[in-house]
Every structure is written in structure tokens, then in C-alpha cells.
Amino acid sequence: MKLARHASQFAALAAMVAVLTALSGCGGPSASTDSSELDGSWTLESLGGVSDLTPADPGVTSTLVLEDGQASGSGGVNTFRGSYESPADGELTFSPPASTRMAGPEAAMAQETAFLKALEETKRFELDGDRLVLGNAGNDTLAVLRPTTPRRLPPTTP
């Protein structure tokens, strides 16, 4: 009797683990790599490293606008322009940006430099909920951006 109860508890636990594992893969159920959803205006939320994310300086607004293969925005002090390609879902690369060259406060310049470097190193992307997550070829997160204006999320199916 005890063995049957333990076996059914184990089976229920195994089923729950299977469901959670399926939901947790690649950013969860709301993650997307659909390149048609890239276009829009994005604001830097955090910069990544190999093992952690650093929040963007709230006094410095770094933005990225993606539209029909063209990328533009502000690093926080200077504006930039370039292009981007997303030849397949989940893939994303930026051309080296052309930028104005004004000087600014040290913290703003540091964030701008790190942001532009993150764009140049980007090889992949993921839309996780309403966040745009940029990553390198080694699957490290380089930057996380939020929509500048609220985005409409696709409906979820049960």
C-alpha cells in the first residue's frame, strides 16, 4: 500500500518536472525569436556580462530604433546610425555604427561605449515577453532593452 502511494507521488512529481522543464526552455513560454517583431523603438534596460547584468544608468537614456534593416538611436550622448540583418529567426547582427563624436559626462560615455560594443558583438536575439534580449555567439546576454512605447504582445494559447 505504501509502495503504491509513493509510486503515484513519484509519477505526479515527474509529470510536474516535465512540464516545468518544457516551460523553462529558452526564456519560457513567452519567448520569441521571430525577426518580424524586431522593428520598433527600444530603450536600454541593462547591459550584460558573462555572468551578470548591470542596470542602465537612469540618468542616461540609450535607445535603439529598428526599422526595415536600418538601426539608429542614441548611446546616451551621441546619436548613431547603421544597419542590421536578421537572416533567420533568432539571428541578428549590426553593422559598425556611424556616430557623432561629442563628449559627455564620464558615466554617460562609459554606458554609451558599452552599449555600442554590445550592438557590434550581437549575433542573436530573443524577445522575452516585451523585452529584447541581445546575445553573442557564446549565448551570453549583452543587453536587455524594453520597448520605448508599450508593445502589443501576441495572444497566448492555453
N, C-alpha and C positions, 0 to 999 in steps of 0.2 A: 504494500500500500504506500509506504513512504517512498519507495523507489519510483513508483508511477507518478507521484506528486512532484518529486524532484525532476523527473524527466520532462513533465509538462511545463514546469517552471523554466527549465533549461531551454526548451523549444521556444517558449514565449520570449525569453531573453535573446535568443539567437535571431528571432524574427525582428525584434526591435533594433538590434545591432545592424542587421542587414539594411533596414530602412534608413537608419541614421547614416550609415556609410554611403548609401546612394545619394542622400540629400547633401552630404558634406563635400562631395567631389567638386573641384574647380569652382569654388565660390558659392556653392549651394544652388538651390533651385531657381534663384532669380538671376544667375549669371548668364551673360550672353557674349558671344564673340561675333555677332552679326555686324559686318562692316557697314551696312546701310544705316546703322544707328549712330555712327560717329559724328556726323555733321551737327554742329551746334556750337554754342559758346560755353566754355568751361573755365572754372576758377580753381587755382591750385589750393588743395586742402592740406596735403602733406607730401614731403619728399622722402623717398625710401633709401634704405641702405641694404646691405646684405642681410641684416637680421632685425632691423627696426625702422620705424617711420618717425620722422621729425615733423611736427606740425608746422605749417607755413606761418610766417610772421604775420600777425593780424594787422600790423601797420603797413604791410607791403602787399599789394594786390598783383598777383601774377596770373595772367589769363591766356587762354588758348582758344582761337576760333578756327574751326574746321569747316570748310565748305568746298565741295566739288574738287578735291585734290589740292586745295590751297590752305596753307596754315598761316595764321598771323596771331598777333597778340602783344602782350606786354610782359616783360620779365619782372617788372616792378619799378624800373627806372626807364628803360629803353623799350622801344617797340621793335618788333621783328616780323619778318615775312619769309615764307619759304613754301615748300610743297610737302605733301605726304602721299604715301601709297599704301593701300591695303589690298594686295593682290588676292588674298584669301581670307576668309573669316578667321579672326584671331591674330592675323599678321598685320603689323603696322611699322612703317619706317618714315622718318622725316629727313628731308634734305637739310644740309647745314643752313641755318637761318642767316639771312642778311639782317643786320641790326643797326640801329642808331648807336652812337657811342658817347652818350652823356655820362658824367659821373654823378654819383648819388651817395647817400649815407652808406656806411660800411655794411650794415646788416642787410640793407636792400640790395646792394651789389652782390653780396655773398649768396643771397637767395636767388637772384637773377642768374648768376653763373651756374649754380647747381641745377636750376630749372632747365636752362638751355642745354646743359650737359645731359640731363635726363632725357630730353627730347631727342638729342643726337644718338643716344645709346638705345633708344626704344626699338624693339624688334617684334613685340607682341602687345596685345591689349585684351582687356576683358571689361565688360560692362556689368558691374556687380550692383544690382539694384539700380540706383540712379548715379552711381559713381563710375568714373572712367579710371581704370587701373592700367598704368603703363608698366611694361616689364621688359627686361633684357632677354638675350638668348639663353641665359642661365636660369631663367624663371625667377629672378629677383625682382621685387617691386621697386620701381624707380620713382614713381609719382602717383598720387591719387588726386583726381580732380572731381569737383562737384559741378553740376550744371549751374551756369550763371543765373538762368531763369528756370523755374521748375519744369521738369520734363514729364511728359506723359508716359507712364510705364505701360508696357503691353499687359493685357489681362492675363491672369494666371488661370490655369485649368486645374481642377481638383484631382 
